[in-house]
Amino acid sequence: MFDLVTVGHFAIDLISSPRLVTSKHAFGGPPTYVSLAAKKLGARVSVISKVGEDFPKEYFTWLNANSVDLSGLTLIKDAFTTRFMLKYKGDERQLQLQSQAPPISLKDVSNSLRARIIHVAPITNELSYDVIDKLRTMTDALSLDPQGFVREFDQKGNVHLKRWTDTHVLELIDVYKSSLNEIKMVTGLADLKLAMKKIQNYGARIVLVTKGTEGSTLLFEGTFYEVLACKPRVIRDFTGAGDAYIGAFLAEFIQEKDPVWCSCVGSAVASFVVESVGPAVFGETKEIYKRAAGIYEKGLERLE
């Protein structure tokens, strides 16, 4: 029994940004940031993912050293790991897919898997409804970040957002998290509150929308809350911040803590992640809770 299992591809990112002197390779993908954020808060974590023969051995070693269970990670011969080139201009980024690992199939999900919560986080549409439906039977709660479902790729691998209308998946979900642009692609609605209500109407208990430096919005039991962004000491790279946010949120959520507090903890961990490039800094537990308490105690705007 795991506390949290993240399902989706690991990635190797080549990050280019005005904040960096030169482009830099970094280990990425939701399984990395979600797992490490949750592990910092005491969760027992595992992943279901696929990588190619180009996946560096030191990444295996590093994940094991950080107590991330890799029993669900499959290395495929004659295949490549998912790789992205990320170019930042201010807060905007352009993604280009350079290689893609094989899809995650039903046989990749062990029939003995059990978890308190499973987080479904595709980045290149690598998960089918059948796989997600199987995962639903193995957990108390299912969480979704649909980022990989709202992406399409041109011939050069450039990523563009597209509409995604698979409501069958949404009907399986307990916790939904996406960016502001992504929820528009999922619902077809530009109004944030209406879009979040639409997701909740499919059955999600909790709906979260992250908005970068503007914080996040939470919908829980019919009430909206605006959660402030924690202020980092410095901003070097935004990559992985959203995944770290939901990893921290879920680690607190499985302990039956107030979802508003969970959102504050998510904001705190994300603020540490942006202080470095790649999954290098997540903050220590006391530091995380101190930053979270700072925005929690300031009061949260409750929207009717």
C-alpha positions in Angstrom: 0.0 0.0 0.0 1.5 3.3 -1.1 0.3 6.8 -0.1 0.7 8.2 -3.6 1.4 6.7 -7.0 2.1 9.0 -9.9 1.3 7.7 -13.4 2.9 9.3 -16.5 6.2 9.7 -18.3 9.4 10.8 -16.8 11.1 13.4 -18.9 14.5 14.9 -19.7 14.2 18.6 -20.2 16.6 21.0 -22.0 15.7 24.4 -20.5 16.5 27.8 -22.0 15.7 31.0 -20.2 16.9 34.6 -19.9 17.5 33.7 -16.2 20.1 31.1 -17.2 23.5 31.8 -18.6 23.4 28.7 -20.8 20.7 26.1 -21.6 20.6 23.3 -19.1 19.5 19.7 -19.0 17.3 18.7 -16.1 15.5 15.6 -14.9 11.7 16.2 -15.1 8.2 15.0 -15.7 5.4 14.7 -13.2 6.6 11.5 -11.5 9.8 13.3 -10.5 8.3 16.5 -9.1 5.1 15.0 -7.7 6.9 12.2 -5.9 9.7 14.2 -4.4 7.4 16.9 -3.2 5.1 14.3 -1.5 8.1 12.5 -0.1 9.4 15.6 1.6 6.1 15.6 3.6 6.4 12.0 4.6 4.4 10.2 2.0 5.2 6.7 0.7 5.5 7.2 -3.1 5.8 5.1 -6.2 5.5 5.6 -9.9 4.2 3.9 -13.1 6.3 5.1 -16.1 8.3 4.1 -19.1 11.8 5.3 -20.2 14.2 4.4 -23.0 17.7 3.1 -23.0 19.0 6.7 -23.0 17.6 7.2 -19.4 20.7 8.0 -17.3 21.7 5.4 -14.7 22.3 8.2 -12.2 18.6 9.1 -12.3 17.7 5.5 -11.1 20.3 5.9 -8.3 19.1 9.3 -7.3 15.4 8.3 -7.2 16.2 5.2 -5.1 18.3 7.3 -2.8 15.2 9.6 -2.3 13.0 6.6 -1.5 10.9 6.7 -4.6 9.7 3.2 -5.3 10.5 2.2 -8.9 8.9 -1.2 -9.1 6.4 0.3 -11.7 9.1 1.9 -13.9 9.8 0.0 -17.1 12.9 0.5 -19.3 12.2 -0.3 -22.9 15.0 -1.5 -25.2 15.4 0.3 -28.5 13.2 3.2 -27.3 13.9 6.7 -26.1 12.9 8.6 -23.0 10.4 11.5 -23.4 12.4 14.6 -24.0 11.4 18.3 -24.2 13.1 21.5 -25.2 11.6 24.3 -23.0 12.2 28.0 -24.0 11.1 30.6 -21.6 10.3 34.2 -22.5 9.2 35.9 -19.3 6.5 33.8 -17.7 5.6 32.2 -21.1 7.2 29.0 -22.3 7.3 27.2 -25.6 7.7 23.4 -25.5 9.1 21.2 -28.3 8.9 17.4 -28.1 12.2 15.8 -29.1 11.5 12.2 -28.3 8.7 10.2 -26.8 8.6 7.0 -24.7 6.1 4.3 -25.5 2.6 4.6 -24.1 1.7 3.2 -20.7 -0.5 0.1 -21.2 -2.8 -2.1 -19.0 0.0 -4.6 -18.6 2.2 -1.9 -17.1 -0.2 -1.6 -14.1 0.3 -4.4 -11.6 -2.9 -6.1 -10.5 -1.6 -6.0 -7.0 -1.1 -2.2 -6.9 -2.9 -0.4 -4.1 -2.6 3.3 -3.1 -4.5 5.8 -1.0 -4.4 8.1 -4.0 -3.2 7.8 -7.6 -2.3 10.8 -9.6 -2.8 10.5 -13.3 -0.4 13.0 -15.1 0.2 12.4 -18.8 2.5 14.7 -20.7 2.2 13.3 -24.3 -1.2 11.6 -24.2 0.5 8.4 -23.1 -2.5 7.1 -21.1 -5.7 5.6 -22.4 -9.1 5.5 -20.7 -8.8 1.8 -20.1 -5.6 2.3 -18.1 -7.2 5.1 -16.0 -10.3 3.0 -15.5 -8.1 0.2 -14.1 -6.3 2.6 -11.8 -9.7 3.8 -10.4 -10.2 0.3 -8.9 -6.9 0.4 -7.1 -7.2 3.5 -5.0 -9.4 5.4 -2.6 -9.1 8.5 -4.7 -8.0 9.4 -8.2 -6.3 12.7 -9.1 -5.9 14.1 -12.6 -3.6 16.7 -14.2 -4.8 16.7 -17.9 -1.8 18.6 -19.3 -0.8 15.8 -21.7 -4.4 15.4 -23.0 -4.6 19.0 -24.1 -1.4 19.0 -26.1 -0.9 18.4 -29.8 2.4 18.4 -31.7 3.2 19.7 -35.1 5.8 18.1 -37.4 8.6 19.8 -35.6 7.4 18.7 -32.2 6.2 22.2 -31.2 3.4 21.9 -28.6 0.1 23.6 -29.0 -3.0 23.5 -26.8 -6.1 21.7 -28.1 -9.6 21.0 -26.9 -10.0 17.7 -24.9 -13.5 16.4 -24.5 -13.2 12.9 -22.9 -15.7 13.3 -20.2 -15.5 9.6 -19.4 -12.2 10.2 -17.7 -13.4 13.3 -15.8 -16.2 11.1 -14.3 -13.6 9.0 -12.6 -11.8 11.8 -10.9 -11.9 12.9 -7.3 -9.2 15.7 -7.5 -8.6 17.8 -10.5 -5.7 20.1 -11.0 -4.6 22.1 -14.1 -3.4 25.5 -15.2 -5.7 28.3 -16.2 -5.2 27.8 -19.9 -5.6 24.0 -19.6 -9.0 24.1 -17.9 -10.2 26.3 -20.7 -9.2 23.5 -23.2 -10.9 20.9 -21.1 -14.2 22.7 -20.6 -14.4 25.1 -23.5 -15.2 27.9 -21.0 -13.2 31.1 -20.6 -14.8 32.0 -17.2 -12.8 30.4 -14.5 -15.6 29.9 -12.0 -17.9 28.4 -14.6 -15.1 26.1 -15.8 -14.3 24.9 -12.3 -18.0 24.2 -11.6 -18.2 22.2 -14.8 -15.4 20.0 -13.7 -17.0 19.5 -10.3 -20.3 18.6 -11.9 -18.6 15.6 -13.4 -17.9 14.3 -9.9 -14.6 15.8 -8.7 -14.7 16.7 -5.0 -11.8 19.2 -5.3 -10.9 21.4 -8.3 -7.6 23.3 -8.3 -6.4 25.8 -10.9 -2.8 27.1 -10.6 -2.0 30.6 -11.9 1.7 31.0 -11.5 2.8 34.0 -9.5 -0.9 34.9 -9.0 -1.5 31.9 -6.8 -4.2 29.3 -7.2 -8.0 28.9 -7.0 -9.6 26.1 -5.1 -13.2 24.9 -5.4 -14.3 22.7 -2.5 -17.8 21.9 -1.2 -19.3 24.6 -3.4 -17.0 27.4 -2.2 -14.2 29.1 -4.1 -11.0 30.1 -2.3 -8.2 32.3 -3.7 -4.9 31.0 -2.4 -1.9 33.4 -2.5 1.4 32.4 -4.1 4.3 32.0 -1.6 7.1 34.4 -2.4 10.4 32.6 -3.4 13.7 34.1 -2.4 14.7 34.1 -6.1 13.2 32.8 -9.3 15.4 30.7 -11.6 13.1 28.2 -13.3 9.3 27.6 -13.3 9.6 24.0 -14.6 7.9 21.5 -12.3 6.3 24.0 -10.0 2.7 22.9 -10.8 3.7 19.2 -10.3 5.4 20.0 -7.0 2.2 21.9 -6.0 -0.1 19.0 -6.5 2.4 16.5 -5.0 2.5 18.5 -1.8 -1.3 19.1 -1.8 -2.0 15.4 -2.1 0.5 14.4 0.6 -1.4 16.7 3.0 -4.8 15.7 1.6 -4.3 12.0 2.4 -3.8 13.0 6.0 -7.3 14.5 5.9 -6.1 18.0 6.4 -8.2 21.1 5.3 -8.0 21.5 1.5 -7.3 25.2 1.9 -4.3 24.4 4.1 -3.2 21.7 1.5 -3.3 24.4 -1.2 -1.1 26.6 1.0 1.4 23.8 1.4 1.4 23.2 -2.4 2.1 26.9 -2.9 5.0 26.7 -0.4 6.7 23.7 -2.1 6.3 25.3 -5.5 8.0 28.4 -4.3 11.0 26.4 -3.3 11.2 24.5 -6.6 11.4 27.7 -8.7 14.5 28.8 -6.7 16.6 26.3 -8.6 16.8 24.6 -12.0 15.3 21.1 -12.1 14.2 19.0 -9.1 17.0 20.2 -6.8 15.2 22.1 -4.0 11.9 21.3 -2.4 12.5 22.9 1.0 12.7 21.1 4.4 9.5 20.3 6.2 9.7 23.0 8.8 10.5 25.6 6.1 7.6 24.4 3.9 5.1 24.7 6.8 6.4 28.1 7.8 5.9 29.5 4.3 2.5 27.8 4.1 1.4 29.2 7.4 2.5 32.7 6.2 -0.2 32.8 3.5 -2.7 30.8 5.5 -2.6 33.2 8.4 -3.0 36.2 6.1 -6.4 35.0 5.3 -7.8 33.6 2.1 -10.3 35.3 -0.1 -13.5 33.3 -0.1 -15.6 33.7 -3.2 -19.3 33.0 -3.3 
